[in-house]
Amino acid sequence: MYKNSSLRFLFPLAVILLISSCGQSGQNKSAVAGSDSSNFSSAKAIIKYAKGFRIDYYDHYKIVSLLNRVGDKTDTLHYLLLPEGGTPPPDHPGLPVITIPVKSLVVMSSSHVGLAEFVGVADRIIGLGSMKYINSPAVRQRIKTGAVKEVGLDNDVNTELLVAMHPGAFLTMSNPDAAGVGKNKTLAEAGVPLLPVSEWLETTPLGRAEWVKLIAALVNREDIVNAKFDSVEQEYKKLAAIGAASATHPSVIIGMPYKGSWFMPAGESYMVQLLNDAGAGYHWKDTKGTGSLSMNFETVAPVALKADYWLNIGTVDSKKEIAGRDARFTQFAPFVKGTIYNNTRRTNDIGSNDYWESGTANPQLILADLIRIMHPDLLPKDSLYYYKQLK
Amino acid sequence: MPVISPTVRLAGLLLLLLLAFLLDISVGSVKIPLGDVFHILFSSSSKDDTWKFIVEKIRFPKACTAVLAGCGLSVSGLQMQTLFRNPLADPSVLGITAGASLGVAMVMLAGGSIATLFAIRELGLSGSVLITVAACLGAGLIMVMVLLLSGRLRDNVLMLIIGIMIGSITTSIISIWQYFSAPEEIKDYLLWLFGSLGGVTNGQLLILGSVTILGLIMAWLSSKMLDALLLGENYARSMGLNPQRARLIIICSSSLLAGSITAFCGPIGFVGIAVPHITRQLFRTSSHRILVPACCLIGTLLLLLCDVLSQLPGNQTALPINIITALTGAPVVIALLLRQKNINAY
């Protein structure tokens, strides 16, 4: 009886798993040097880290290709970015068209907001999947004035509202392989320019951040965003070099178990990449997989009892709350030593955490925090940005 | 087949249970030599503090929880099956499990709302304690409703149907709540739904233990009533039994058992429905004087062995206990029932 209620949650997952590939066959591209037009950016985005998308520049249009995530990373979806008033090129028939520069956005996740903020177009957001998780003051101000509407998440998307809003682009969180099913299909057929922005599937921090270039391509801001991203990249690399040179590698545990299951980031996940770059010692860094490892309490306990740091601990805010969750946690070394740090410093009054918003586009800030925490001799610890020490 | 007296069978089961208990404590993801396990258990000292932590704080409480949950759920199932004279009855049919789930959903899914956070901080309660209290209250609420209704209804089948209806209503309320909740809150709730023996520690174990033992004592004392009810209410009345009061005591005991265990471990399915069948097949009796303790032993044995299976050495993940109980237990029940071909006990 009560198990049925889990279906709602598991259904999108099932869809993602079931649909292995759908979409058009790949098309040959003959990239031509971009031309200057008033509606077109002269700069081109070159993708170095992100594995989930590609942008090809043509004479007077751009083509965005999203790559499938299963197996061979072939193209699954193509979108034609066409300047306003432009005619669709004959050699790419039937592609969904997004008119650029995009003037209004409906976004689904907080990281989309972070990406838009980075590109400087957060003020073009007219719709949000949920209003609950917003940190950007600019967007919150627009919510207050009624300039932003709530359209609902996942399967709860209000199709009618979305169609009536005529957004310039609708950024979904869906896996590109599942972009053409269910409500997404309905929306696409109704002419909503839908684009899956699945930065969460990237396995490196810079790869995640690089999705800003996709937003940039939508609004013709490649030049500014390229420069901004370059500085993020340089900063990140500089910090990673500092982390790599650290003499010690303090051991770290992540998260908190619930009912005996402890989800620890797997070795190929972006969190572990961050830990490695910060010069941390992570017990499971050689494991396979880009998601998380589900382990029992007993497996983690020997590591947790002797760990140096305990990070990203979830929704708790004090050591007292941690002890309230499970008295056994008080025996972990980080609890005894007071080396528990949570990524919740920038949680606002409505409980929304900026780590998940601006953190996506600013991995260098996260990395700096991690180095400051674990190697205070390399960078001073006093000015953490996303992290705070739990007391 | 030579006739073995039920007492001998019970003693044999008890021995098996002790072995299973020790086995459950000795195996796990972390390899600890058997000698050290015993050393830690009996002298509470070890050369390795990590081993001591694992045995004392993880494995021992978990095995104890398995014992309590095994006893409680199977006896509760036995009572329900006899009371409703229905082989499909188990603690969830009266909506008691759903009531506990509602309590948990209230805490978890409203976790982001100001009211709950305020309550947590003000009362100094956090996490597990609050969830447990809420689950007990939820189970208790449904139980009181069922008891009030049972006072008006004299028919057990009607009672059964009403129980299922109440369960459905409760589940719908939870679904509505889920529908409007954030994904990460739903994730916690779903994990709770999978059931777990590993989340019950010291103080909670004491509470769970006392409530379960209270429920078991009530069940034991009501075994004569259960015997009489099995023969029909008229017969029970002719024996000088007040069926109304018997029903009250049995529902009370069953709710205490199912409610508290669901609160602490999540809704562990299958044990409640399967163990009474296994027990009746093995003991070939309908006397609850024997069935109640036998259910305790077999239920415990089943849960302990399932826990061992879910913790096999080299296996780092914790498979939810619900998956294992059904996977291993269901074939046993099917095999036993195929031998019998019909159920005569009702």
Interface residues (C-beta under 8 A of the other chain):
Chain A: M1 Y2 K3 N4 S5 S6 R8 F9 S130 K132 Y133 D156 Y258 K259 G260 S261 L293 S294 M295 N296 F297 E298 T299 A301 P302 L305 K306 T315 K320 E321 G324 R325 D326 A327 R328 Q331 G351
Chain B: G28 S29 V30 D49 T50 F53 I54 K57 I58 R59 K62 S92 T97 A98 S101 G111 G112 L125 S126 G127 S128 V129 G167 S168 T171 I174 S175 Q178 Y179 A182 P183 I186 K187 D188 L190 L191 W192 L193 F194 S196 L197 G198 G199 T201 N202 G203 G266 P267 Q311 Q316 T317 A318 P320
